[in-house]
Amino acid sequence: MDILLYLIPIALTLGVLWLGGFFWALKDGQFDDPEGSASRILFDDDGDA
């Protein structure tokens, strides 16, 4: 049971770090156009062919 004294703060710290990274990516615009990148590969916009 003594291991819980170490594991709970480690888990909380990792959760806060993940949440901070998520909000940083959200603010940075990583999730602005999730559908655009998925469908962009289907269309050939080069005009070379």
mmCIF entry with sequence, helices, sheets and N, C-alpha, C, O atoms, coordinates in Angstrom:
data_MODEL
# 
_entry.id   MODEL 
# 
_entity.id                         1 
_entity.type                       polymer 
_entity.pdbx_number_of_molecules   1 
# 
_entity_poly.entity_id                      1 
_entity_poly.type                           'polypeptide(L)' 
_entity_poly.nstd_linkage                   no 
_entity_poly.nstd_monomer                   no 
_entity_poly.pdbx_seq_one_letter_code       MDILLYLIPIALTLGVLWLGGFFWALKDGQFDDPEGSASRILFDDDGDA 
_entity_poly.pdbx_seq_one_letter_code_can   MDILLYLIPIALTLGVLWLGGFFWALKDGQFDDPEGSASRILFDDDGDA 
_entity_poly.pdbx_strand_id                 A 
# 
loop_
_entity_poly_seq.entity_id 
_entity_poly_seq.num 
_entity_poly_seq.mon_id 
_entity_poly_seq.hetero 
1 1  MET n 
1 2  ASP n 
1 3  ILE n 
1 4  LEU n 
1 5  LEU n 
1 6  TYR n 
1 7  LEU n 
1 8  ILE n 
1 9  PRO n 
1 10 ILE n 
1 11 ALA n 
1 12 LEU n 
1 13 THR n 
1 14 LEU n 
1 15 GLY n 
1 16 VAL n 
1 17 LEU n 
1 18 TRP n 
1 19 LEU n 
1 20 GLY n 
1 21 GLY n 
1 22 PHE n 
1 23 PHE n 
1 24 TRP n 
1 25 ALA n 
1 26 LEU n 
1 27 LYS n 
1 28 ASP n 
1 29 GLY n 
1 30 GLN n 
1 31 PHE n 
1 32 ASP n 
1 33 ASP n 
1 34 PRO n 
1 35 GLU n 
1 36 GLY n 
1 37 SER n 
1 38 ALA n 
1 39 SER n 
1 40 ARG n 
1 41 ILE n 
1 42 LEU n 
1 43 PHE n 
1 44 ASP n 
1 45 ASP n 
1 46 ASP n 
1 47 GLY n 
1 48 ASP n 
1 49 ALA n 
# 
_struct_asym.id          A 
_struct_asym.entity_id   1 
# 
loop_
_struct_conf.conf_type_id 
_struct_conf.id 
_struct_conf.pdbx_PDB_helix_id 
_struct_conf.beg_label_comp_id 
_struct_conf.beg_label_asym_id 
_struct_conf.beg_label_seq_id 
_struct_conf.pdbx_beg_PDB_ins_code 
_struct_conf.end_label_comp_id 
_struct_conf.end_label_asym_id 
_struct_conf.end_label_seq_id 
_struct_conf.pdbx_end_PDB_ins_code 
_struct_conf.beg_auth_comp_id 
_struct_conf.beg_auth_asym_id 
_struct_conf.beg_auth_seq_id 
_struct_conf.end_auth_comp_id 
_struct_conf.end_auth_asym_id 
_struct_conf.end_auth_seq_id 
_struct_conf.pdbx_PDB_helix_class 
_struct_conf.details 
_struct_conf.pdbx_PDB_helix_length 
HELX_P HELX_P1 AA1 LEU A 4  ? ASP A 28 ? LEU A 4  ASP A 28 1 ? 25 
HELX_P HELX_P2 AA2 PRO A 34 ? ARG A 40 ? PRO A 34 ARG A 40 1 ? 7  
# 
_struct_conf_type.id          HELX_P 
_struct_conf_type.criteria    ? 
_struct_conf_type.reference   ? 
# 
loop_
_atom_site.group_PDB 
_atom_site.id 
_atom_site.type_symbol 
_atom_site.label_atom_id 
_atom_site.label_alt_id 
_atom_site.label_comp_id 
_atom_site.label_asym_id 
_atom_site.label_entity_id 
_atom_site.label_seq_id 
_atom_site.pdbx_PDB_ins_code 
_atom_site.Cartn_x 
_atom_site.Cartn_y 
_atom_site.Cartn_z 
_atom_site.occupancy 
_atom_site.B_iso_or_equiv 
_atom_site.pdbx_formal_charge 
_atom_site.auth_seq_id 
_atom_site.auth_comp_id 
_atom_site.auth_asym_id 
_atom_site.auth_atom_id 
_atom_site.pdbx_PDB_model_num 
ATOM 1   N N  . MET A 1 1  ? 0.818   -1.201 0.000   1.00 0.00 ? 1  MET A N  1 
ATOM 2   C CA . MET A 1 1  ? 0.000   0.000  0.000   1.00 0.00 ? 1  MET A CA 1 
ATOM 3   C C  . MET A 1 1  ? 0.863   1.266  0.000   1.00 0.00 ? 1  MET A C  1 
ATOM 4   O O  . MET A 1 1  ? 0.381   2.344  -0.349  1.00 0.00 ? 1  MET A O  1 
ATOM 5   N N  . ASP A 1 2  ? 2.117   1.140  0.385   1.00 0.00 ? 2  ASP A N  1 
ATOM 6   C CA . ASP A 1 2  ? 2.990   2.315  0.385   1.00 0.00 ? 2  ASP A CA 1 
ATOM 7   C C  . ASP A 1 2  ? 3.296   2.799  -1.026  1.00 0.00 ? 2  ASP A C  1 
ATOM 8   O O  . ASP A 1 2  ? 3.636   3.965  -1.229  1.00 0.00 ? 2  ASP A O  1 
ATOM 9   N N  . ILE A 1 3  ? 3.176   1.905  -1.993  1.00 0.00 ? 3  ILE A N  1 
ATOM 10  C CA . ILE A 1 3  ? 3.458   2.288  -3.376  1.00 0.00 ? 3  ILE A CA 1 
ATOM 11  C C  . ILE A 1 3  ? 2.453   3.311  -3.890  1.00 0.00 ? 3  ILE A C  1 
ATOM 12  O O  . ILE A 1 3  ? 2.757   4.085  -4.798  1.00 0.00 ? 3  ILE A O  1 
ATOM 13  N N  . LEU A 1 4  ? 1.247   3.314  -3.303  1.00 0.00 ? 4  LEU A N  1 
ATOM 14  C CA . LEU A 1 4  ? 0.238   4.288  -3.708  1.00 0.00 ? 4  LEU A CA 1 
ATOM 15  C C  . LEU A 1 4  ? 0.669   5.715  -3.392  1.00 0.00 ? 4  LEU A C  1 
ATOM 16  O O  . LEU A 1 4  ? 0.241   6.657  -4.059  1.00 0.00 ? 4  LEU A O  1 
ATOM 17  N N  . LEU A 1 5  ? 1.506   5.876  -2.391  1.00 0.00 ? 5  LEU A N  1 
ATOM 18  C CA . LEU A 1 5  ? 2.013   7.207  -2.061  1.00 0.00 ? 5  LEU A CA 1 
ATOM 19  C C  . LEU A 1 5  ? 2.895   7.753  -3.177  1.00 0.00 ? 5  LEU A C  1 
ATOM 20  O O  . LEU A 1 5  ? 3.067   8.966  -3.294  1.00 0.00 ? 5  LEU A O  1 
ATOM 21  N N  . TYR A 1 6  ? 3.447   6.876  -3.988  1.00 0.00 ? 6  TYR A N  1 
ATOM 22  C CA . TYR A 1 6  ? 4.266   7.295  -5.125  1.00 0.00 ? 6  TYR A CA 1 
ATOM 23  C C  . TYR A 1 6  ? 3.453   7.331  -6.429  1.00 0.00 ? 6  TYR A C  1 
ATOM 24  O O  . TYR A 1 6  ? 3.605   8.241  -7.244  1.00 0.00 ? 6  TYR A O  1 
ATOM 25  N N  . LEU A 1 7  ? 2.600   6.334  -6.605  1.00 0.00 ? 7  LEU A N  1 
ATOM 26  C CA . LEU A 1 7  ? 1.897   6.201  -7.880  1.00 0.00 ? 7  LEU A CA 1 
ATOM 27  C C  . LEU A 1 7  ? 0.819   7.262  -8.092  1.00 0.00 ? 7  LEU A C  1 
ATOM 28  O O  . LEU A 1 7  ? 0.638   7.727  -9.217  1.00 0.00 ? 7  LEU A O  1 
ATOM 29  N N  . ILE A 1 8  ? 0.116   7.646  -7.063  1.00 0.00 ? 8  ILE A N  1 
ATOM 30  C CA . ILE A 1 8  ? -0.952  8.643  -7.214  1.00 0.00 ? 8  ILE A CA 1 
ATOM 31  C C  . ILE A 1 8  ? -0.384  9.998  -7.631  1.00 0.00 ? 8  ILE A C  1 
ATOM 32  O O  . ILE A 1 8  ? -0.908  10.585 -8.578  1.00 0.00 ? 8  ILE A O  1 
ATOM 33  N N  . PRO A 1 9  ? 0.658   10.534 -6.981  1.00 0.00 ? 9  PRO A N  1 
ATOM 34  C CA . PRO A 1 9  ? 1.206   11.811 -7.463  1.00 0.00 ? 9  PRO A CA 1 
ATOM 35  C C  . PRO A 1 9  ? 1.817   11.715 -8.862  1.00 0.00 ? 9  PRO A C  1 
ATOM 36  O O  . PRO A 1 9  ? 1.741   12.672 -9.633  1.00 0.00 ? 9  PRO A O  1 
ATOM 37  N N  . ILE A 1 10 ? 2.415   10.583 -9.197  1.00 0.00 ? 10 ILE A N  1 
ATOM 38  C CA . ILE A 1 10 ? 2.977   10.405 -10.541 1.00 0.00 ? 10 ILE A CA 1 
ATOM 39  C C  . ILE A 1 10 ? 1.855   10.407 -11.574 1.00 0.00 ? 10 ILE A C  1 
ATOM 40  O O  . ILE A 1 10 ? 1.980   11.038 -12.624 1.00 0.00 ? 10 ILE A O  1 
ATOM 41  N N  . ALA A 1 11 ? 0.766   9.710  -11.285 1.00 0.00 ? 11 ALA A N  1 
ATOM 42  C CA . ALA A 1 11 ? -0.357  9.667  -12.214 1.00 0.00 ? 11 ALA A CA 1 
ATOM 43  C C  . ALA A 1 11 ? -0.990  11.048 -12.373 1.00 0.00 ? 11 ALA A C  1 
ATOM 44  O O  . ALA A 1 11 ? -1.344  11.444 -13.483 1.00 0.00 ? 11 ALA A O  1 
ATOM 45  N N  . LEU A 1 12 ? -1.130  11.772 -11.282 1.00 0.00 ? 12 LEU A N  1 
ATOM 46  C CA . LEU A 1 12 ? -1.696  13.117 -11.362 1.00 0.00 ? 12 LEU A CA 1 
ATOM 47  C C  . LEU A 1 12 ? -0.791  14.058 -12.142 1.00 0.00 ? 12 LEU A C  1 
ATOM 48  O O  . LEU A 1 12 ? -1.273  14.882 -12.919 1.00 0.00 ? 12 LEU A O  1 
ATOM 49  N N  . THR A 1 13 ? 0.510   13.941 -11.942 1.00 0.00 ? 13 THR A N  1 
ATOM 50  C CA . THR A 1 13 ? 1.463   14.781 -12.674 1.00 0.00 ? 13 THR A CA 1 
ATOM 51  C C  . THR A 1 13 ? 1.415   14.486 -14.161 1.00 0.00 ? 13 THR A C  1 
ATOM 52  O O  . THR A 1 13 ? 1.408   15.410 -14.974 1.00 0.00 ? 13 THR A O  1 
ATOM 53  N N  . LEU A 1 14 ? 1.383   13.216 -14.530 1.00 0.00 ? 14 LEU A N  1 
ATOM 54  C CA . LEU A 1 14 ? 1.297   12.856 -15.942 1.00 0.00 ? 14 LEU A CA 1 
ATOM 55  C C  . LEU A 1 14 ? -0.015  13.328 -16.559 1.00 0.00 ? 14 LEU A C  1 
ATOM 56  O O  . LEU A 1 14 ? -0.040  13.762 -17.711 1.00 0.00 ? 14 LEU A O  1 
ATOM 57  N N  . GLY A 1 15 ? -1.100  13.246 -15.801 1.00 0.00 ? 15 GLY A N  1 
ATOM 58  C CA . GLY A 1 15 ? -2.380  13.724 -16.299 1.00 0.00 ? 15 GLY A CA 1 
ATOM 59  C C  . GLY A 1 15 ? -2.379  15.224 -16.532 1.00 0.00 ? 15 GLY A C  1 
ATOM 60  O O  . GLY A 1 15 ? -2.914  15.697 -17.535 1.00 0.00 ? 15 GLY A O  1 
ATOM 61  N N  . VAL A 1 16 ? -1.786  15.972 -15.622 1.00 0.00 ? 16 VAL A N  1 
ATOM 62  C CA . VAL A 1 16 ? -1.701  17.426 -15.778 1.00 0.00 ? 16 VAL A CA 1 
ATOM 63  C C  . VAL A 1 16 ? -0.801  17.781 -16.955 1.00 0.00 ? 16 VAL A C  1 
ATOM 64  O O  . VAL A 1 16 ? -1.107  18.711 -17.702 1.00 0.00 ? 16 VAL A O  1 
ATOM 65  N N  . LEU A 1 17 ? 0.307   17.057 -17.135 1.00 0.00 ? 17 LEU A N  1 
ATOM 66  C CA . LEU A 1 17 ? 1.185   17.301 -18.281 1.00 0.00 ? 17 LEU A CA 1 
ATOM 67  C C  . LEU A 1 17 ? 0.474   17.007 -19.597 1.00 0.00 ? 17 LEU A C  1 
ATOM 68  O O  . LEU A 1 17 ? 0.610   17.764 -20.558 1.00 0.00 ? 17 LEU A O  1 
ATOM 69  N N  . TRP A 1 18 ? -0.283  15.912 -19.646 1.00 0.00 ? 18 TRP A N  1 
ATOM 70  C CA . TRP A 1 18 ? -1.023  15.582 -20.858 1.00 0.00 ? 18 TRP A CA 1 
ATOM 71  C C  . TRP A 1 18 ? -2.070  16.649 -21.148 1.00 0.00 ? 18 TRP A C  1 
ATOM 72  O O  . TRP A 1 18 ? -2.226  17.076 -22.292 1.00 0.00 ? 18 TRP A O  1 
ATOM 73  N N  . LEU A 1 19 ? -2.780  17.075 -20.122 1.00 0.00 ? 19 LEU A N  1 
ATOM 74  C CA . LEU A 1 19 ? -3.811  18.094 -20.307 1.00 0.00 ? 19 LEU A CA 1 
ATOM 75  C C  . LEU A 1 19 ? -3.202  19.415 -20.764 1.00 0.00 ? 19 LEU A C  1 
ATOM 76  O O  . LEU A 1 19 ? -3.772  20.100 -21.614 1.00 0.00 ? 19 LEU A O  1 
ATOM 77  N N  . GLY A 1 20 ? -2.050  19.777 -20.208 1.00 0.00 ? 20 GLY A N  1 
ATOM 78  C CA . GLY A 1 20 ? -1.356  20.982 -20.649 1.00 0.00 ? 20 GLY A CA 1 
ATOM 79  C C  . GLY A 1 20 ? -0.911  20.878 -22.098 1.00 0.00 ? 20 GLY A C  1 
ATOM 80  O O  . GLY A 1 20 ? -1.025  21.840 -22.857 1.00 0.00 ? 20 GLY A O  1 
ATOM 81  N N  . GLY A 1 21 ? -0.403  19.709 -22.485 1.00 0.00 ? 21 GLY A N  1 
ATOM 82  C CA . GLY A 1 21 ? -0.012  19.504 -23.883 1.00 0.00 ? 21 GLY A CA 1 
ATOM 83  C C  . GLY A 1 21 ? -1.192  19.540 -24.822 1.00 0.00 ? 21 GLY A C  1 
ATOM 84  O O  . GLY A 1 21 ? -1.081  20.046 -25.939 1.00 0.00 ? 21 GLY A O  1 
ATOM 85  N N  . PHE A 1 22 ? -2.314  19.014 -24.390 1.00 0.00 ? 22 PHE A N  1 
ATOM 86  C CA . PHE A 1 22 ? -3.519  19.048 -25.212 1.00 0.00 ? 22 PHE A CA 1 
ATOM 87  C C  . PHE A 1 22 ? -4.002  20.474 -25.424 1.00 0.00 ? 22 PHE A C  1 
ATOM 88  O O  . PHE A 1 22 ? -4.327  20.860 -26.547 1.00 0.00 ? 22 PHE A O  1 
ATOM 89  N N  . PHE A 1 23 ? -4.051  21.261 -24.354 1.00 0.00 ? 23 PHE A N  1 
ATOM 90  C CA . PHE A 1 23 ? -4.503  22.641 -24.487 1.00 0.00 ? 23 PHE A CA 1 
ATOM 91  C C  . PHE A 1 23 ? -3.508  23.477 -25.285 1.00 0.00 ? 23 PHE A C  1 
ATOM 92  O O  . PHE A 1 23 ? -3.907  24.403 -25.992 1.00 0.00 ? 23 PHE A O  1 
ATOM 93  N N  . TRP A 1 24 ? -2.219  23.163 -25.181 1.00 0.00 ? 24 TRP A N  1 
ATOM 94  C CA . TRP A 1 24 ? -1.210  23.862 -25.985 1.00 0.00 ? 24 TRP A CA 1 
ATOM 95  C C  . TRP A 1 24 ? -1.423  23.560 -27.470 1.00 0.00 ? 24 TRP A C  1 
ATOM 96  O O  . TRP A 1 24 ? -1.359  24.462 -28.305 1.00 0.00 ? 24 TRP A O  1 
ATOM 97  N N  . ALA A 1 25 ? -1.677  22.291 -27.796 1.00 0.00 ? 25 ALA A N  1 
ATOM 98  C CA . ALA A 1 25 ? -1.930  21.924 -29.192 1.00 0.00 ? 25 ALA A CA 1 
ATOM 99  C C  . ALA A 1 25 ? -3.234  22.527 -29.688 1.00 0.00 ? 25 ALA A C  1 
ATOM 100 O O  . ALA A 1 25 ? -3.332  22.920 -30.850 1.00 0.00 ? 25 ALA A O  1 
ATOM 101 N N  . LEU A 1 26 ? -4.222  22.603 -28.832 1.00 0.00 ? 26 LEU A N  1 
ATOM 102 C CA . LEU A 1 26 ? -5.497  23.206 -29.204 1.00 0.00 ? 26 LEU A CA 1 
ATOM 103 C C  . LEU A 1 26 ? -5.325  24.691 -29.489 1.00 0.00 ? 26 LEU A C  1 
ATOM 104 O O  . LEU A 1 26 ? -5.893  25.210 -30.449 1.00 0.00 ? 26 LEU A O  1 
ATOM 105 N N  . LYS A 1 27 ? -4.544  25.375 -28.661 1.00 0.00 ? 27 LYS A N  1 
ATOM 106 C CA . LYS A 1 27 ? -4.295  26.805 -28.862 1.00 0.00 ? 27 LYS A CA 1 
ATOM 107 C C  . LYS A 1 27 ? -3.418  27.048 -30.085 1.00 0.00 ? 27 LYS A C  1 
ATOM 108 O O  . LYS A 1 27 ? -3.538  28.080 -30.745 1.00 0.00 ? 27 LYS A O  1 
ATOM 109 N N  . ASP A 1 28 ? -2.542  26.105 -30.383 1.00 0.00 ? 28 ASP A N  1 
ATOM 110 C CA . ASP A 1 28 ? -1.619  26.236 -31.499 1.00 0.00 ? 28 ASP A CA 1 
ATOM 111 C C  . ASP A 1 28 ? -2.284  25.959 -32.844 1.00 0.00 ? 28 ASP A C  1 
ATOM 112 O O  . ASP A 1 28 ? -1.681  26.197 -33.891 1.00 0.00 ? 28 ASP A O  1 
ATOM 113 N N  . GLY A 1 29 ? -3.523  25.458 -32.827 1.00 0.00 ? 29 GLY A N  1 
ATOM 114 C CA . GLY A 1 29 ? -4.260  25.242 -34.068 1.00 0.00 ? 29 GLY A CA 1 
ATOM 115 C C  . GLY A 1 29 ? -4.064  23.872 -34.686 1.00 0.00 ? 29 GLY A C  1 
ATOM 116 O O  . GLY A 1 29 ? -4.249  23.715 -35.893 1.00 0.00 ? 29 GLY A O  1 
ATOM 117 N N  . GLN A 1 30 ? -3.698  22.890 -33.905 1.00 0.00 ? 30 GLN A N  1 
ATOM 118 C CA . GLN A 1 30 ? -3.470  21.556 -34.443 1.00 0.00 ? 30 GLN A CA 1 
ATOM 119 C C  . GLN A 1 30 ? -4.762  20.865 -34.858 1.00 0.00 ? 30 GLN A C  1 
ATOM 120 O O  . GLN A 1 30 ? -4.733  19.955 -35.687 1.00 0.00 ? 30 GLN A O  1 
ATOM 121 N N  . PHE A 1 31 ? -5.892  21.279 -34.298 1.00 0.00 ? 31 PHE A N  1 
ATOM 122 C CA . PHE A 1 31 ? -7.154  20.597 -34.550 1.00 0.00 ? 31 PHE A CA 1 
ATOM 123 C C  . PHE A 1 31 ? -8.137  21.487 -35.302 1.00 0.00 ? 31 PHE A C  1 
ATOM 124 O O  . PHE A 1 31 ? -9.348  21.302 -35.183 1.00 0.00 ? 31 PHE A O  1 
ATOM 125 N N  . ASP A 1 32 ? -7.639  22.442 -36.069 1.00 0.00 ? 32 ASP A N  1 
ATOM 126 C CA . ASP A 1 32 ? -8.516  23.370 -36.760 1.00 0.00 ? 32 ASP A CA 1 
ATOM 127 C C  . ASP A 1 32 ? -9.280  22.715 -37.910 1.00 0.00 ? 32 ASP A C  1 
ATOM 128 O O  . ASP A 1 32 ? -10.475 22.966 -38.068 1.00 0.00 ? 32 ASP A O  1 
ATOM 129 N N  . ASP A 1 33 ? -8.624  21.886 -38.711 1.00 0.00 ? 33 ASP A N  1 
ATOM 130 C CA . ASP A 1 33 ? -9.252  21.291 -39.884 1.00 0.00 ? 33 ASP A CA 1 
ATOM 131 C C  . ASP A 1 33 ? -8.972  19.790 -39.931 1.00 0.00 ? 33 ASP A C  1 
ATOM 132 O O  . ASP A 1 33 ? -8.137  19.345 -40.719 1.00 0.00 ? 33 ASP A O  1 
ATOM 133 N N  . PRO A 1 34 ? -9.653  19.008 -39.104 1.00 0.00 ? 34 PRO A N  1 
ATOM 134 C CA . PRO A 1 34 ? -9.361  17.569 -39.094 1.00 0.00 ? 34 PRO A CA 1 
ATOM 135 C C  . PRO A 1 34 ? -9.844  16.846 -40.354 1.00 0.00 ? 34 PRO A C  1 
ATOM 136 O O  . PRO A 1 34 ? -9.288  15.804 -40.703 1.00 0.00 ? 34 PRO A O  1 
ATOM 137 N N  . GLU A 1 35 ? -10.848 17.359 -41.036 1.00 0.00 ? 35 GLU A N  1 
ATOM 138 C CA . GLU A 1 35 ? -11.363 16.694 -42.232 1.00 0.00 ? 35 GLU A CA 1 
ATOM 139 C C  . GLU A 1 35 ? -10.557 17.056 -43.476 1.00 0.00 ? 35 GLU A C  1 
ATOM 140 O O  . GLU A 1 35 ? -10.513 16.274 -44.426 1.00 0.00 ? 35 GLU A O  1 
ATOM 141 N N  . GLY A 1 36 ? -9.931  18.206 -43.489 1.00 0.00 ? 36 GLY A N  1 
ATOM 142 C CA . GLY A 1 36 ? -9.197  18.649 -44.668 1.00 0.00 ? 36 GLY A CA 1 
ATOM 143 C C  . GLY A 1 36 ? -8.012  17.763 -44.993 1.00 0.00 ? 36 GLY A C  1 
ATOM 144 O O  . GLY A 1 36 ? -7.802  17.410 -46.154 1.00 0.00 ? 36 GLY A O  1 
ATOM 145 N N  . SER A 1 37 ? -7.236  17.400 -43.988 1.00 0.00 ? 37 SER A N  1 
ATOM 146 C CA . SER A 1 37 ? -6.069  16.562 -44.218 1.00 0.00 ? 37 SER A CA 1 
ATOM 147 C C  . SER A 1 37 ? -6.477  15.153 -44.627 1.00 0.00 ? 37 SER A C  1 
ATOM 148 O O  . SER A 1 37 ? -5.782  14.506 -45.411 1.00 0.00 ? 37 SER A O  1 
ATOM 149 N N  . ALA A 1 38 ? -7.582  14.685 -44.108 1.00 0.00 ? 38 ALA A N  1 
ATOM 150 C CA . ALA A 1 38 ? -8.027  13.328 -44.438 1.00 0.00 ? 38 ALA A CA 1 
ATOM 151 C C  . ALA A 1 38 ? -8.498  13.227 -45.881 1.00 0.00 ? 38 ALA A C  1 
ATOM 152 O O  . ALA A 1 38 ? -8.292  12.198 -46.525 1.00 0.00 ? 38 ALA A O  1 
ATOM 153 N N  . SER A 1 39 ? -9.120  14.265 -46.393 1.00 0.00 ? 39 SER A N  1 
ATOM 154 C CA . SER A 1 39 ? -9.629  14.192 -47.764 1.00 0.00 ? 39 SER A CA 1 
ATOM 155 C C  . SER A 1 39 ? -8.669  14.784 -48.789 1.00 0.00 ? 39 SER A C  1 
ATOM 156 O O  . SER A 1 39 ? -8.869  14.599 -49.990 1.00 0.00 ? 39 SER A O  1 
ATOM 157 N N  . ARG A 1 40 ? -7.653  15.476 -48.356 1.00 0.00 ? 40 ARG A N  1 
ATOM 158 C CA . ARG A 1 40 ? -6.698  16.091 -49.275 1.00 0.00 ? 40 ARG A CA 1 
ATOM 159 C C  . ARG A 1 40 ? -5.922  15.048 -50.068 1.00 0.00 ? 40 ARG A C  1 
ATOM 160 O O  . ARG A 1 40 ? -5.524  15.302 -51.205 1.00 0.00 ? 40 ARG A O  1 
ATOM 161 N N  . ILE A 1 41 ? -5.705  13.884 -49.481 1.00 0.00 ? 41 ILE A N  1 
ATOM 162 C CA . ILE A 1 41 ? -4.939  12.848 -50.167 1.00 0.00 ? 41 ILE A CA 1 
ATOM 163 C C  . ILE A 1 41 ? -5.729  12.246 -51.326 1.00 0.00 ? 41 ILE A C  1 
ATOM 164 O O  . ILE A 1 41 ? -5.143  11.635 -52.220 1.00 0.00 ? 41 ILE A O  1 
ATOM 165 N N  . LEU A 1 42 ? -7.050  12.410 -51.322 1.00 0.00 ? 42 LEU A N  1 
ATOM 166 C CA . LEU A 1 42 ? -7.880  11.799 -52.358 1.00 0.00 ? 42 LEU A CA 1 
ATOM 167 C C  . LEU A 1 42 ? -7.889  12.596 -53.657 1.00 0.00 ? 42 LEU A C  1 
ATOM 168 O O  . LEU A 1 42 ? -8.258  12.053 -54.699 1.00 0.00 ? 42 LEU A O  1 
ATOM 169 N N  . PHE A 1 43 ? -7.496  13.863 -53.626 1.00 0.00 ? 43 PHE A N  1 
ATOM 170 C CA . PHE A 1 43 ? -7.593  14.713 -54.794 1.00 0.00 ? 43 PHE A CA 1 
ATOM 171 C C  . PHE A 1 43 ? -6.209  15.073 -55.321 1.00 0.00 ? 43 PHE A C  1 
ATOM 172 O O  . PHE A 1 43 ? -5.285  15.333 -54.550 1.00 0.00 ? 43 PHE A O  1 
ATOM 173 N N  . ASP A 1 44 ? -6.079  15.084 -56.649 1.00 0.00 ? 44 ASP A N  1 
ATOM 174 C CA . ASP A 1 44 ? -4.809  15.424 -57.286 1.00 0.00 ? 44 ASP A CA 1 
ATOM 175 C C  . ASP A 1 44 ? -4.881  16.872 -57.756 1.00 0.00 ? 44 ASP A C  1 
ATOM 176 O O  . ASP A 1 44 ? -5.500  17.169 -58.778 1.00 0.00 ? 44 ASP A O  1 
ATOM 177 N N  . ASP A 1 45 ? -4.256  17.759 -57.019 1.00 0.00 ? 45 ASP A N  1 
ATOM 178 C CA . ASP A 1 45 ? -4.301  19.179 -57.335 1.00 0.00 ? 45 ASP A CA 1 
ATOM 179 C C  . ASP A 1 45 ? -3.023  19.655 -58.039 1.00 0.00 ? 45 ASP A C  1 
ATOM 180 O O  . ASP A 1 45 ? -2.820  20.858 -58.203 1.00 0.00 ? 45 ASP A O  1 
ATOM 181 N N  . ASP A 1 46 ? -2.168  18.724 -58.450 1.00 0.00 ? 46 ASP A N  1 
ATOM 182 C CA . ASP A 1 46 ? -0.904  19.111 -59.080 1.00 0.00 ? 46 ASP A CA 1 
ATOM 183 C C  . ASP A 1 46 ? -1.121  19.774 -60.431 1.00 0.00 ? 46 ASP A C  1 
ATOM 184 O O  . ASP A 1 46 ? -0.486  20.787 -60.724 1.00 0.00 ? 46 ASP A O  1 
ATOM 185 N N  . GLY A 1 47 ? -1.993  19.234 -61.249 1.00 0.00 ? 47 GLY A N  1 
ATOM 186 C CA . GLY A 1 47 ? -2.229  19.747 -62.575 1.00 0.00 ? 47 GLY A CA 1 
ATOM 187 C C  . GLY A 1 47 ? -1.188  19.276 -63.579 1.00 0.00 ? 47 GLY A C  1 
ATOM 188 O O  . GLY A 1 47 ? -1.233  19.662 -64.746 1.00 0.00 ? 47 GLY A O  1 
ATOM 189 N N  . ASP A 1 48 ? -0.246  18.439 -63.133 1.00 0.00 ? 48 ASP A N  1 
ATOM 190 C CA . ASP A 1 48 ? 0.815   17.938 -64.013 1.00 0.00 ? 48 ASP A CA 1 
ATOM 191 C C  . ASP A 1 48 ? 0.329   16.752 -64.853 1.00 0.00 ? 48 ASP A C  1 
ATOM 192 O O  . ASP A 1 48 ? 0.863   16.498 -65.932 1.00 0.00 ? 48 ASP A O  1 
ATOM 193 N N  . ALA A 1 49 ? -0.657  16.044 -64.372 1.00 0.00 ? 49 ALA A N  1 
ATOM 194 C CA . ALA A 1 49 ? -1.067  14.820 -65.052 1.00 0.00 ? 49 ALA A CA 1 
ATOM 195 C C  . ALA A 1 49 ? -2.030  15.071 -66.179 1.00 0.00 ? 49 ALA A C  1 
ATOM 196 O O  . ALA A 1 49 ? -2.462  14.129 -66.844 1.00 0.00 ? 49 ALA A O  1 
# 
